């Protein structure tokens, strides 16, 4: 592999990626947040997608995920974590209302599901007692799914 680095073609920075096998497309998908390393504007953003049909040698940028917004306007989504469990993809992602210039908003972890990694449905906001919990790490086991934050 000449270079394992993926550079987002729009904003240059791909942060907090998760790479998962897309069972329908039969290729690897990288779901990540962009950090605008070389661009002006808000520091944080939305969840982007790239795919690789050759095991990660090359990546094709697809754009941002649709269906994450549950209200009017744009909001910040950060550090997606995706697993396959019980016939669905489950994404846990940091959510901040609005698009702040820094981490001044209240962060929450949201749970979404998808049959295909394209169409996402909001399930819940996790009932974590602490405010400003970010960057979930999810693992699955035979009988349960746990979220360690």
Backbone as CSV, one residue per row, in Angstrom:
resi,resn,N_x,N_y,N_z,CA_x,CA_y,CA_z,C_x,C_y,C_z
1,UNK,0.852,-1.164,0.000,0.000,0.000,0.000,0.898,1.227,0.000
2,UNK,0.762,2.050,-1.001,1.600,3.236,-1.139,1.376,4.223,0.002
3,UNK,0.121,4.518,0.287,-0.186,5.477,1.340,-1.542,5.150,1.942
4,UNK,-1.579,4.788,3.220,-2.858,4.445,3.839,-3.684,5.659,4.245
5,UNK,-3.208,6.845,3.931,-3.881,8.073,4.343,-5.056,8.394,3.431
6,UNK,-6.191,8.723,4.031,-7.335,9.220,3.265,-7.474,10.695,3.570
7,UNK,-7.562,11.509,2.533,-7.765,12.944,2.702,-9.117,13.311,2.128
8,UNK,-9.961,13.860,2.964,-11.272,14.306,2.525,-11.083,15.326,1.398
9,UNK,-11.710,15.111,0.231,-11.478,16.004,-0.901,-12.131,17.378,-0.770
10,UNK,-13.040,17.544,0.182,-13.710,18.830,0.372,-12.992,19.670,1.421
11,UNK,-12.758,19.095,2.605,-12.193,19.854,3.717,-10.807,19.397,4.144
12,UNK,-10.284,18.345,3.547,-8.929,17.859,3.765,-8.781,16.972,4.994
13,UNK,-9.492,17.197,6.061,-9.264,16.420,7.267,-10.347,15.390,7.530
14,UNK,-9.959,14.142,7.712,-10.903,13.087,8.105,-10.562,12.686,9.533
15,UNK,-11.471,12.945,10.462,-11.205,12.693,11.874,-12.136,11.619,12.425
16,UNK,-11.661,10.917,13.427,-12.439,9.887,14.132,-13.134,8.928,13.173
17,UNK,-12.404,8.285,12.265,-13.062,7.386,11.309,-13.412,6.042,11.931
18,UNK,-14.449,5.445,11.398,-14.759,4.044,11.672,-14.868,3.375,10.305
19,UNK,-14.226,2.225,10.152,-14.265,1.478,8.899,-15.078,0.217,9.150
20,UNK,-16.094,-0.002,8.316,-17.005,-1.130,8.511,-17.314,-1.765,7.162
21,UNK,-17.520,-3.068,7.167,-17.858,-3.804,5.955,-19.324,-3.550,5.618
22,UNK,-19.570,-3.028,4.411,-20.941,-2.821,3.948,-21.415,-4.130,3.338
23,UNK,-22.331,-4.797,4.011,-22.805,-6.118,3.593,-23.577,-6.074,2.285
24,UNK,-24.184,-4.947,1.966,-24.972,-4.828,0.734,-24.082,-4.490,-0.462
25,UNK,-23.193,-3.536,-0.294,-22.308,-3.122,-1.385,-21.101,-4.056,-1.530
26,UNK,-20.821,-4.832,-0.487,-19.692,-5.755,-0.454,-18.359,-5.018,-0.655
27,UNK,-18.219,-3.966,0.150,-16.984,-3.187,0.136,-16.831,-2.498,1.487
28,UNK,-15.653,-2.005,1.750,-15.394,-1.292,2.991,-15.903,0.142,2.893
29,UNK,-16.534,0.606,3.951,-16.994,1.991,4.045,-16.318,2.647,5.241
30,UNK,-15.869,3.862,5.032,-15.317,4.669,6.104,-16.318,5.778,6.401
31,UNK,-16.728,5.843,7.633,-17.667,6.868,8.087,-16.895,7.711,9.097
32,UNK,-16.853,9.005,8.872,-15.964,9.850,9.656,-16.527,11.263,9.760
33,UNK,-15.892,12.045,10.607,-16.207,13.463,10.708,-15.081,14.224,10.036
34,UNK,-15.409,15.365,9.468,-14.315,16.157,8.896,-13.878,17.214,9.886
35,UNK,-12.612,17.415,9.921,-12.038,18.536,10.661,-11.432,19.421,9.593
36,UNK,-11.864,20.618,9.506,-11.450,21.501,8.415,-10.010,21.962,8.623
37,UNK,-9.095,21.085,8.292,-7.679,21.346,8.553,-7.128,22.514,7.750
38,UNK,-7.578,22.688,6.531,-7.017,23.732,5.669,-8.073,24.704,5.160
39,UNK,-9.268,24.680,5.731,-10.363,25.524,5.260,-10.843,26.446,6.370
40,UNK,-11.347,27.590,5.981,-11.978,28.502,6.930,-13.370,27.977,7.271
41,UNK,-13.926,28.440,8.386,-15.278,28.054,8.771,-15.285,27.316,10.090
42,UNK,-16.441,26.767,10.455,-16.533,26.032,11.716,-15.495,24.914,11.763
43,UNK,-14.982,24.620,12.946,-13.950,23.601,13.086,-14.504,22.191,12.930
44,UNK,-15.757,22.010,13.236,-16.327,20.668,13.284,-17.462,20.575,12.288
45,UNK,-17.968,19.388,12.066,-18.988,19.309,11.035,-19.879,18.105,11.088
46,UNK,-19.964,17.467,9.965,-20.972,16.445,9.753,-20.318,15.122,9.436
47,UNK,-21.116,14.109,9.322,-20.611,12.760,9.113,-20.502,12.488,7.615
48,UNK,-19.318,12.144,7.184,-19.012,11.907,5.775,-18.796,10.418,5.518
49,UNK,-18.839,10.042,4.227,-18.701,8.640,3.835,-17.743,8.527,2.653
50,UNK,-16.885,7.515,2.708,-16.050,7.123,1.572,-16.085,5.599,1.513
51,UNK,-15.909,5.042,0.324,-15.937,3.583,0.179,-14.691,3.103,-0.550
52,UNK,-14.350,1.837,-0.285,-13.206,1.220,-0.945,-13.589,-0.179,-1.403
53,UNK,-13.489,-0.405,-2.700,-13.778,-1.723,-3.272,-12.513,-2.562,-3.408
54,UNK,-11.356,-1.992,-3.058,-10.095,-2.718,-3.225,-9.344,-2.904,-1.904
55,UNK,-10.088,-3.038,-0.819,-9.475,-3.317,0.476,-8.751,-2.148,1.115
56,UNK,-9.061,-0.935,0.711,-8.477,0.241,1.335,-7.340,0.883,0.561
57,UNK,-7.010,0.357,-0.615,-5.951,0.972,-1.425,-6.391,2.318,-1.984
58,UNK,-7.643,2.405,-2.411,-8.196,3.664,-2.911,-9.565,3.876,-2.283
59,UNK,-9.954,5.133,-2.147,-11.227,5.488,-1.529,-11.996,6.431,-2.438
60,UNK,-13.305,6.220,-2.512,-14.206,7.070,-3.283,-15.067,7.859,-2.307
61,UNK,-14.992,9.179,-2.362,-15.761,10.045,-1.465,-17.205,10.122,-1.943
62,UNK,-18.164,9.929,-1.026,-19.594,9.945,-1.361,-20.329,11.179,-0.865
63,UNK,-19.801,11.911,0.088,-20.506,13.070,0.632,-20.879,12.853,2.087
64,UNK,-21.924,13.550,2.539,-22.349,13.453,3.936,-23.555,12.536,4.069
65,UNK,-23.677,11.942,5.254,-24.829,11.085,5.536,-26.094,11.917,5.655
66,UNK,-27.165,11.400,5.142,-28.476,12.042,5.242,-29.283,11.364,6.346
67,UNK,-30.244,12.098,6.890,-31.168,11.517,7.856,-30.778,11.667,9.306
68,UNK,-29.678,12.355,9.590,-29.269,12.520,10.981,-29.976,13.678,11.661
69,UNK,-30.358,14.690,10.898,-31.045,15.850,11.470,-32.466,15.461,11.877
70,UNK,-32.851,15.842,13.081,-34.212,15.561,13.547,-35.016,16.835,13.741
71,UNK,-34.402,17.959,13.496,-35.092,19.239,13.633,-34.641,20.182,12.549
72,UNK,-35.102,21.412,12.616,-34.786,22.406,11.612,-33.347,22.879,11.759
73,UNK,-32.687,23.192,10.658,-31.347,23.774,10.675,-30.243,22.736,10.656
74,UNK,-29.012,23.236,10.751,-27.842,22.370,10.759,-27.334,22.233,12.184
75,UNK,-26.863,21.047,12.494,-26.305,20.767,13.801,-24.967,20.067,13.617
76,UNK,-24.235,19.907,14.696,-22.912,19.307,14.636,-22.981,17.841,15.034
77,UNK,-22.365,17.002,14.229,-22.245,15.576,14.514,-20.763,15.236,14.493
78,UNK,-20.327,14.419,15.438,-18.907,14.172,15.589,-18.647,12.743,16.061
79,UNK,-17.558,12.171,15.589,-17.019,10.893,16.060,-18.027,9.747,15.986
80,UNK,-18.471,9.393,14.779,-19.409,8.282,14.659,-18.753,6.948,14.997
81,UNK,-19.505,6.079,15.591,-19.093,4.699,15.852,-20.205,3.821,15.303
82,UNK,-19.876,2.837,14.481,-20.887,2.022,13.811,-20.584,0.546,14.022
83,UNK,-21.625,-0.211,14.344,-21.509,-1.667,14.444,-22.687,-2.305,13.714
84,UNK,-22.550,-3.580,13.397,-23.630,-4.390,12.839,-24.164,-5.242,13.978
85,UNK,-25.479,-5.201,14.211,-26.069,-5.975,15.307,-27.528,-6.273,14.988
86,UNK,-27.918,-7.519,15.096,-29.310,-7.949,14.885,-29.885,-7.470,13.555
87,UNK,-29.099,-7.567,12.484,-29.602,-7.252,11.152,-29.650,-5.785,10.786
88,UNK,-29.082,-4.922,11.634,-29.047,-3.482,11.350,-27.676,-2.916,11.701
89,UNK,-27.346,-1.829,11.038,-26.186,-1.051,11.450,-26.656,-0.090,12.536
90,UNK,-25.867,0.038,13.576,-26.164,0.957,14.677,-25.045,1.989,14.734
91,UNK,-25.421,3.252,14.700,-24.442,4.329,14.809,-24.694,5.097,16.102
92,UNK,-23.617,5.319,16.847,-23.624,6.176,18.021,-22.721,7.351,17.677
93,UNK,-23.252,8.555,17.790,-22.525,9.728,17.320,-22.749,10.894,18.281
94,UNK,-21.709,11.688,18.489,-21.827,12.893,19.301,-22.664,13.918,18.545
95,UNK,-23.593,14.558,19.261,-24.491,15.557,18.679,-24.406,16.827,19.513
96,UNK,-24.253,17.971,18.836,-24.303,19.282,19.481,-25.288,20.130,18.694
97,UNK,-26.239,20.746,19.386,-27.221,21.603,18.726,-26.512,22.812,18.119
98,UNK,-26.805,23.083,16.844,-26.187,24.210,16.151,-24.796,23.864,15.638
99,UNK,-24.084,24.886,15.204,-22.730,24.711,14.673,-21.810,25.696,15.399
100,UNK,-21.411,25.371,16.626,-20.554,26.286,17.384,-19.141,26.337,16.804
101,UNK,-18.426,27.419,17.106,-17.033,27.557,16.667,-16.084,26.720,17.517
102,UNK,-16.537,26.322,18.700,-15.738,25.456,19.563,-16.709,24.573,20.341
103,UNK,-16.233,23.816,21.291,-17.093,22.879,22.024,-17.796,23.569,23.189
104,UNK,-18.583,24.591,22.901,-19.306,25.286,23.960,-20.721,24.766,24.120
105,UNK,-21.239,24.040,23.159,-22.601,23.519,23.246,-22.655,22.260,24.088
106,UNK,-23.855,21.877,24.466,-24.033,20.648,25.236,-23.994,19.452,24.285
107,UNK,-23.064,18.569,24.505,-22.910,17.386,23.653,-23.702,16.217,24.227
108,UNK,-24.291,15.465,23.343,-25.046,14.261,23.694,-24.632,13.149,22.738
109,UNK,-24.886,11.916,23.123,-24.663,10.777,22.234,-26.018,10.333,21.702
110,UNK,-26.138,10.284,20.376,-27.375,9.843,19.727,-27.180,8.466,19.104
111,UNK,-28.280,7.730,19.051,-28.296,6.388,18.469,-29.178,6.398,17.226
112,UNK,-28.633,5.906,16.110,-29.352,5.780,14.841,-29.217,4.346,14.354
113,UNK,-30.171,3.904,13.527,-30.062,2.592,12.887,-30.248,2.739,11.383
114,UNK,-29.696,1.756,10.656,-29.792,1.760,9.200,-29.725,0.327,8.682
115,UNK,-30.512,0.016,7.654,-30.399,-1.309,7.041,-29.238,-1.392,6.051
116,UNK,-28.706,-0.224,5.599,-27.768,-0.233,4.477,-26.612,0.773,4.586
117,UNK,-26.452,1.430,5.696,-25.444,2.477,5.918,-25.728,3.766,5.159
118,UNK,-26.867,3.841,4.471,-27.224,5.046,3.715,-28.394,5.765,4.362
119,UNK,-29.482,5.050,4.600,-30.699,5.632,5.185,-30.655,5.423,6.693
120,UNK,-30.581,6.505,7.447,-30.459,6.425,8.906,-31.733,6.895,9.587
121,UNK,-32.085,6.198,10.666,-33.274,6.527,11.450,-32.866,6.805,12.895
122,UNK,-33.290,7.950,13.398,-33.015,8.319,14.785,-33.759,7.368,15.715
123,UNK,-33.064,6.840,16.710,-33.675,5.961,17.706,-33.823,6.646,19.062
124,UNK,-32.733,7.252,19.541,-32.799,7.860,20.869,-31.555,8.697,21.143
125,UNK,-31.673,9.517,22.166,-30.515,10.166,22.759,-30.212,9.374,24.013
126,UNK,-28.980,8.931,24.166,-28.649,8.091,25.313,-28.850,8.852,26.612
127,UNK,-29.398,8.176,27.586,-29.669,8.770,28.887,-28.456,8.709,29.791
128,UNK,-27.438,9.446,29.437,-26.210,9.489,30.230,-26.316,10.669,31.180
129,UNK,-25.988,10.448,32.439,-26.209,11.485,33.450,-25.244,12.662,33.330
130,UNK,-24.096,12.472,32.738,-23.127,13.555,32.593,-23.408,14.365,31.333
131,UNK,-23.148,15.663,31.381,-23.243,16.503,30.191,-21.918,16.470,29.439
132,UNK,-21.990,16.820,28.177,-20.813,16.931,27.323,-20.005,15.638,27.223
133,UNK,-20.723,14.547,27.065,-20.096,13.256,26.820,-19.898,13.132,25.315
134,UNK,-18.677,12.829,24.886,-18.384,12.760,23.450,-17.639,11.472,23.118
135,UNK,-17.521,11.187,21.824,-16.683,10.115,21.285,-17.001,8.747,21.888
136,UNK,-18.158,8.220,21.553,-18.533,6.912,22.082,-17.669,5.817,21.477
137,UNK,-17.549,4.735,22.213,-16.863,3.533,21.749,-17.830,2.386,21.995
138,UNK,-18.196,1.680,20.961,-19.243,0.668,21.063,-18.659,-0.692,20.731
139,UNK,-19.041,-1.687,21.514,-18.657,-3.061,21.194,-19.893,-3.926,21.300
140,UNK,-19.890,-5.004,20.562,-21.041,-5.901,20.626,-20.600,-7.244,21.185
141,UNK,-21.517,-7.895,21.822,-21.302,-9.237,22.347,-22.485,-10.081,21.902
142,UNK,-22.429,-11.340,22.200,-23.467,-12.237,21.705,-24.860,-11.861,22.185
143,UNK,-24.984,-11.352,23.387,-26.314,-11.110,23.945,-26.631,-9.653,24.240
144,UNK,-25.710,-8.779,24.074,-25.997,-7.381,24.394,-25.088,-6.462,23.601
145,UNK,-25.473,-5.213,23.571,-24.630,-4.164,23.009,-24.339,-3.202,24.146
146,UNK,-23.084,-2.902,24.357,-22.738,-1.980,25.435,-22.142,-0.719,24.853
147,UNK,-22.366,0.370,25.530,-21.814,1.653,25.112,-20.932,2.159,26.237
148,UNK,-19.651,2.256,25.974,-18.710,2.756,26.960,-18.329,4.158,26.536
149,UNK,-18.603,5.115,27.389,-18.335,6.507,27.031,-17.283,7.066,27.956
